[in-house]
């Protein structure tokens, strides 16, 4: 079991909202009192740094403002370059589509096209195996032939042993 104070209890001590148990423990426990003192020093250092920044004179803040405006004005031209870049890309894409020659389409008479389509469908329907599965069927047939050969050899070995 841990007999030291939790971070929340030490934080309550730093805020001044802790109970008597925490105060008594800090008086007797060197580890907790060192940790609490370290937190107090860190908060004090942070407070001092904030006060130092807040007490800077107006010339410092004017210099900051001028520096910020200079940096912002230097970067103002970047969006214009991006706009030109996007416009050029759009022109390039449009030119590609306009220059590209369209593929010639076969103009079948409607009856001939219908007959060609019907013949193609009839050919697909008359197949025993769909065309996409034909390689799988060949593989399965080859596998079955290999298995049948190995079974036949094993049965010959058994008959020869008798």
C-alpha positions in Angstrom: 0.0 0.0 0.0 1.3 3.5 -0.9 1.5 5.8 2.1 2.3 8.9 0.1 0.0 11.7 -1.1 -1.5 11.6 -4.5 -1.0 14.3 -7.1 -4.5 15.6 -6.4 -3.7 16.0 -2.7 -0.5 17.9 -3.5 -2.3 20.1 -5.9 -5.0 20.9 -3.3 -2.1 21.8 -0.9 -0.7 24.2 -3.6 -4.1 25.8 -4.1 -4.6 26.1 -0.3 -7.7 23.8 -0.2 -6.2 20.8 1.5 -7.4 19.2 4.8 -5.5 18.7 8.0 -4.4 15.2 7.1 -2.4 16.5 4.1 -0.7 19.1 6.2 0.2 16.6 8.9 1.5 14.2 6.3 3.7 16.9 4.6 5.2 17.7 8.0 6.3 14.1 8.6 7.0 12.7 5.0 10.2 14.0 3.4 9.3 12.6 -0.1 5.9 14.3 -0.3 7.2 17.5 1.2 10.0 17.6 -1.5 7.5 17.0 -4.3 5.1 19.7 -2.9 8.0 22.1 -2.7 9.0 21.3 -6.3 5.5 22.0 -7.5 5.4 25.3 -5.5 8.7 26.4 -7.1 7.5 25.5 -10.6 4.3 27.5 -10.1 6.3 30.4 -8.7 8.6 30.4 -11.6 5.7 30.3 -14.1 4.1 33.3 -12.2 7.3 35.3 -12.3 7.8 34.6 -16.0 4.2 35.8 -16.7 4.7 39.0 -14.7 8.0 39.7 -16.5 6.2 39.4 -19.9 3.3 41.5 -18.8 5.6 44.3 -17.6 7.3 44.8 -20.9 7.1 48.4 -22.2 5.0 49.6 -25.1 8.0 49.7 -27.5 8.5 46.0 -27.2 4.8 45.4 -28.2 5.1 47.9 -31.1 8.2 46.1 -32.4 6.3 42.8 -32.2 3.4 44.3 -34.1 5.7 45.7 -36.8 7.5 42.3 -37.2 4.2 40.5 -37.5 2.9 42.8 -40.2 6.2 42.5 -42.1 6.0 38.7 -42.1 2.4 38.8 -43.0 3.0 41.1 -46.0 5.8 38.9 -47.3 3.4 35.9 -47.3 0.6 37.8 -49.0 1.9 36.9 -52.5 1.7 33.1 -51.9 -2.1 32.8 -52.3 -1.8 34.6 -55.7 0.8 32.0 -56.8 -1.5 29.2 -55.8 -4.3 30.8 -57.7 -2.2 31.0 -60.9 -1.0 27.4 -60.4 -4.6 26.1 -60.1 -5.7 28.1 -63.1 -2.8 26.7 -65.2 -3.6 23.1 -64.2 -7.3 23.7 -65.2 -6.2 25.1 -68.6 -3.9 22.0 -69.0 -6.7 19.6 -68.2 -9.1 21.3 -70.5 -6.5 21.3 -73.3 -6.0 17.6 -72.9 -9.7 16.9 -73.2 -10.1 19.1 -76.2 -7.0 17.8 -78.1 -7.8 14.1 -77.4 -9.3 12.4 -80.4 -12.5 10.5 -79.6 -12.6 6.8 -80.2 -14.5 5.8 -83.2 -17.7 4.0 -82.4 -18.9 1.2 -84.5 -22.2 2.0 -86.0 -24.0 -1.2 -86.4 -27.5 -1.2 -87.8 -29.7 -1.8 -84.9 -30.9 -5.3 -86.0 -27.3 -6.4 -86.6 -26.2 -5.1 -83.2 -29.2 -6.9 -81.5 -28.4 -10.1 -83.3 -24.7 -9.9 -82.3 -25.7 -9.4 -78.7 -28.2 -12.2 -78.7 -25.6 -14.6 -80.3 -23.1 -13.6 -77.6 -25.6 -14.2 -74.8 -26.7 -17.5 -76.4 -23.0 -18.6 -76.5 -22.5 -17.7 -72.9 -25.7 -19.6 -71.8 -24.8 -22.7 -73.8 -21.4 -23.1 -72.0 -21.3 -25.7 -69.3 -19.0 -23.5 -67.2 -18.9 -19.7 -67.3 -15.9 -18.4 -69.2 -14.5 -16.7 -66.1 -14.3 -20.1 -64.3 -12.8 -22.0 -67.2 -9.2 -21.8 -65.8 -10.5 -23.1 -62.4 -12.2 -26.0 -64.1 -8.9 -27.0 -65.9 -7.0 -26.8 -62.6 -9.7 -29.0 -60.9 -9.6 -31.5 -63.7 -5.8 -31.7 -63.6 -5.9 -32.1 -59.8 -8.5 -35.0 -60.1 -6.3 -36.7 -62.7 -3.3 -36.5 -60.5 -5.3 -37.9 -57.5 -6.7 -40.7 -59.6 -3.2 -41.7 -60.8 -1.8 -41.7 -57.3 -4.8 -43.8 -56.0 -4.4 -46.2 -59.0 -0.7 -46.7 -58.2 -1.4 -47.3 -54.5 -4.1 -49.9 -55.4 -1.5 -51.6 -57.8 1.0 -51.8 -55.0 -1.5 -53.4 -52.6 -2.5 -55.9 -55.3 1.2 -56.7 -56.0 1.8 -57.4 -52.3 -1.0 -60.0 -52.1 
